Structures are given as C-alpha cells and as structure tokens.
Amino acid sequence: MITDRNSDLLKEAVSELARLRSAAEGPTRFLTHLYASALEEWAHRLGMETLQLNELVLTSDRFPGHDVR
C-alpha cells in the first residue's frame, strides 16, 4: 500500500520509468536493460512488486496526466 509519504516518490518513479520505457521501445538493448534495472530499483524503494509498478507506468503512458495515487 502506498502511503501519502511515498506519493511524491511514486510520481517521480512513474515519470522516470515512463521516459525510460518510451526510449527502450527502440532497437537499443541497453535501454531495455536500463529500464528493467530502474524498474526493479524503484519497486524495491517503494516496497512494490515490479509488475504492479510497470502497470502504473503503462497506465501513465495511456492516460497522460493521470494521478498515480
């Protein structure tokens, strides 16, 4: 469960990961690995599962301006 205290951190994570994810969609394997690594790091910092955080990133891509809380 994300607390109010972690809300800003979650927004920062989703924003950073969304930028990395869009860059990783290109043909560069390095960026794909960078995204996966950043996803794991943020998930660990937030106490979340990587799949759950990845879904939030996907949602932010589909619905720009969507509040991740």
VMD Tcl script that draws the C-alpha trace (Angstrom):
set ca {
  {0.00 0.00 0.00}
  {1.35 3.41 -0.97}
  {1.18 5.97 1.83}
  {0.88 9.72 1.34}
  {4.51 10.00 2.34}
  {5.51 7.83 -0.63}
  {3.15 9.51 -3.09}
  {5.75 12.00 -4.36}
  {8.32 9.23 -4.66}
  {5.83 7.13 -6.65}
  {5.11 10.03 -9.01}
  {8.83 10.53 -9.53}
  {9.31 6.82 -10.21}
  {6.47 6.60 -12.72}
  {7.66 9.72 -14.52}
  {11.24 8.49 -14.78}
  {10.20 5.00 -15.80}
  {7.77 6.27 -18.43}
  {10.60 8.25 -20.06}
  {12.93 5.24 -19.95}
  {10.23 2.89 -21.24}
  {9.50 5.04 -24.29}
  {13.23 5.23 -25.04}
  {13.57 1.47 -24.54}
  {10.96 0.75 -27.20}
  {13.64 1.46 -29.79}
  {16.12 -1.11 -31.08}
  {18.68 -0.48 -28.33}
  {19.11 -3.41 -25.96}
  {20.99 -1.26 -23.48}
  {17.95 0.96 -22.85}
  {15.75 -2.09 -22.37}
  {18.13 -3.35 -19.68}
  {18.31 0.14 -18.16}
  {14.50 0.28 -17.92}
  {14.32 -3.17 -16.31}
  {17.02 -2.25 -13.82}
  {15.37 1.07 -12.93}
  {12.01 -0.66 -12.59}
  {13.46 -3.14 -10.10}
  {15.23 -0.40 -8.15}
  {12.14 1.81 -7.89}
  {9.91 -1.13 -6.97}
  {12.30 -2.07 -4.18}
  {12.45 1.53 -2.88}
  {8.66 1.76 -2.92}
  {8.06 -1.71 -1.47}
  {6.06 -2.75 -4.54}
  {6.10 -5.65 -6.95}
  {7.80 -4.80 -10.26}
  {4.75 -5.92 -12.23}
  {2.50 -3.61 -10.22}
  {4.80 -0.64 -10.81}
  {5.14 -1.49 -14.50}
  {1.32 -1.42 -14.78}
  {1.31 2.10 -13.30}
  {3.90 3.15 -15.87}
  {1.80 1.66 -18.67}
  {-1.27 3.46 -17.33}
  {0.60 6.76 -17.25}
  {1.59 6.23 -20.90}
  {-2.00 5.59 -21.91}
  {-3.55 8.32 -19.78}
  {-1.17 11.30 -19.57}
  {-1.89 13.47 -16.57}
  {-3.45 10.52 -14.71}
  {-2.74 10.73 -10.97}
  {-0.92 7.55 -9.93}
  {-2.34 7.66 -6.41}
}
mol new
graphics top color blue
foreach p $ca { graphics top sphere $p radius 0.5 }
foreach p [lrange $ca 0 end-1] q [lrange $ca 1 end] { graphics top cylinder $p $q radius 0.2 }
display resetview
